[in-house]
Each structure stands twice: as structure tokens, then as C-alpha cells.
Amino acid sequence: MVRRLLFVVLAFGLATACAPAPPPASPTSAPTQLATRTPALPATPLTTETQPPPSHFTETPAPPPTPLPTLNVIGPAQTLVAATTQDLALRTAVDPSAITVIEVTSQFWPDTSMGCPEAGKLYSQIIVEGYRIVLASGGKKYAYHTSQENFVLCLQDKP
């Protein structure tokens, strides 16, 4: 029995010897205050209304495409713009109102090809006064080269 008592005392002594000792108090340190317990805040009531959590996979609709500004063409180019718009509407099978006028520039072409020569054709080498008209339809741009009376869809001109 004495052995058991001795064993318990030794085990207790070893257990307390392994515990870290509190830091020594220095004479210049301020006295520690006792922690006071703050009263708990009242619980907020739960509401029955719930909203679904935000999902990272929700699709937001794409904004509608911004329409291109249409130029208000007046003067001698007005007839040519109307004719080229009608031509592009027939070529692309869209309503002429769906075609946007992007640019109308006065030009002096170096010959009667109006800047769009076709292979194997001969052209008179005279200066031709006309316009470069850029139209848009279906997200694509098209360039027309004109004289004062005629026009050609210029596939070589990439606007």
C-alpha cells in the first residue's frame, strides 16, 4: 500500500513538474486587471424569408449591341448613299433600314476603275470625282466606290 501511495505522489509530482511555470512578475509591471464579463447581446430573431445564395454560375444576359451612328448625308452624295444602301440590302437580303451609313468621303479616283480595278480590264486614265461610302450590315462593313453617277462594291477595300 505504501508503494501505491508513493507511486501516486511521484506521478502527481511529475505531472506538475512538466507544466510551464507562469512568468515571473517584474516589480515595474502594472497590476493586471481582472477580466469582466460583458453581457451577451440579445439574439436576433430568424426570419422565415430566405433568399437563394449568390451563385457563381448564374448567367447575366449580354447587353444589346450598341447601334452604330448613322450619318445624315445631304447634298450630291445623298442619291449615291441611297443607291448603295439599296444595292447592299439586295446583296445581303436585309431590310434597307437595317443598314447603317458609317462613312461618306469625297474622293478623286486615278482612273475609271474608281480604285477597284478588275483583272484583265482596261480603264481610262482620267481623274474621276466621287465618294467612298462605308456601310454596315449584320456586323460587317462594306466599302462602295462611286463616281458622280455610278458605284461599285469594292471587295478589295477592307474598311
C-alpha positions in Angstrom: 0.0 0.0 0.0 2.8 2.3 0.8 4.2 1.5 -2.6 0.9 2.6 -4.2 0.9 5.8 -2.3 4.5 6.5 -3.2 3.6 5.8 -6.9 0.7 8.3 -6.9 2.7 11.0 -5.2 5.5 10.6 -7.8 3.1 10.6 -10.7 1.5 13.7 -9.4 4.9 15.4 -8.9 6.0 14.5 -12.5 2.7 15.8 -13.9 3.0 19.2 -12.2 6.7 19.5 -12.9 6.1 19.3 -16.7 3.6 22.1 -16.7 5.0 25.5 -17.8 5.7 27.9 -15.0 4.0 31.3 -15.0 6.2 34.2 -16.0 7.8 36.0 -13.0 6.2 39.3 -12.2 8.6 42.2 -12.5 8.4 45.0 -10.0 7.8 47.6 -12.8 4.9 45.8 -14.4 1.4 47.3 -14.0 -1.0 45.3 -12.0 -3.2 43.1 -14.1 -6.9 43.8 -14.2 -9.4 41.0 -13.8 -11.4 40.4 -16.9 -15.0 41.4 -16.6 -17.7 39.5 -18.4 -19.8 41.6 -20.8 -23.5 40.8 -21.0 -24.4 38.9 -24.1 -26.3 40.7 -26.8 -29.9 39.6 -27.4 -30.2 37.1 -30.2 -31.6 38.5 -33.4 -34.8 36.7 -34.4 -34.5 34.5 -37.5 -36.8 35.4 -40.4 -38.6 32.9 -42.5 -37.9 34.8 -45.7 -34.8 33.4 -47.4 -33.1 34.4 -50.5 -31.1 32.0 -52.6 -27.4 32.3 -52.1 -25.5 34.0 -54.8 -24.3 31.6 -57.4 -21.1 32.0 -59.4 -22.7 30.2 -62.3 -25.7 32.5 -63.0 -25.6 33.9 -66.4 -26.2 37.5 -66.9 -27.7 38.5 -70.2 -25.4 40.2 -72.6 -26.2 43.9 -73.2 -27.8 44.6 -76.6 -25.2 45.7 -79.2 -24.7 49.4 -79.4 -26.1 50.6 -82.7 -23.7 52.4 -85.0 -24.4 56.0 -85.5 -25.9 56.7 -88.9 -24.6 59.7 -90.8 -27.1 62.2 -92.0 -26.0 62.7 -95.7 -27.2 65.7 -97.6 -26.1 67.1 -100.9 -25.0 65.3 -104.0 -23.9 62.2 -102.2 -27.4 61.6 -100.8 -28.6 59.9 -104.0 -25.5 57.7 -104.2 -25.9 56.7 -100.5 -29.5 55.7 -101.1 -28.5 53.6 -104.2 -25.6 51.8 -102.5 -27.8 51.1 -99.4 -30.4 49.6 -101.7 -27.7 47.5 -103.5 -26.3 46.2 -100.2 -29.9 45.4 -99.0 -30.4 43.2 -102.1 -27.0 41.6 -101.8 -27.4 40.7 -98.1 -31.2 40.1 -98.1 -31.8 42.6 -95.3 -34.2 45.5 -95.0 -32.5 48.8 -96.1 -33.4 50.3 -92.7 -31.1 47.7 -91.0 -28.1 49.1 -92.9 -26.0 51.8 -91.2 -24.1 54.5 -93.0 -20.6 54.7 -91.4 -18.6 57.0 -93.6 -19.0 59.1 -96.7 -15.8 60.6 -98.0 -15.2 62.7 -101.1 -12.6 61.1 -103.4 -10.7 61.7 -106.6 -10.0 58.3 -108.2 -7.0 58.0 -110.5 -9.0 56.2 -113.3 -12.4 55.0 -114.3 -11.9 51.8 -112.1 -12.7 54.1 -109.1 -10.0 52.4 -107.1 -11.3 48.9 -107.7 -9.7 47.6 -110.8 -10.8 44.1 -112.1 -8.1 41.9 -113.6 -8.0 41.9 -117.3 -9.9 45.1 -117.8 -8.6 48.4 -119.2 -9.6 51.7 -117.7 -9.4 55.3 -119.0 -6.7 57.2 -117.2 -8.7 60.2 -116.2 -9.4 61.6 -112.7 -12.9 60.6 -111.5 -14.6 62.6 -108.8 -16.7 60.5 -106.5 -17.1 59.1 -103.0 -16.0 56.3 -100.8 -19.2 55.1 -98.9 -18.8 52.7 -96.0 -22.0 50.8 -94.9 -22.5 48.3 -92.1 -24.9 45.3 -92.1 -25.0 42.3 -89.9 -21.8 43.2 -88.1 -19.8 43.6 -91.3 -18.6 46.7 -93.1 -18.8 47.2 -96.9 -17.0 49.8 -99.0 -18.5 51.3 -102.1 -16.5 53.4 -104.5 -18.5 55.8 -106.7 -18.3 58.4 -109.4 -21.0 61.1 -109.6 -23.3 58.6 -111.3 -22.1 55.0 -110.8 -20.9 52.9 -108.0 -19.1 49.6 -107.3 -18.9 47.4 -104.2 -15.1 47.3 -103.7 -14.2 43.9 -102.1 -10.5 44.9 -102.3 -11.2 47.8 -99.9 -11.5 46.4 -96.4 -12.9 49.0 -94.0 
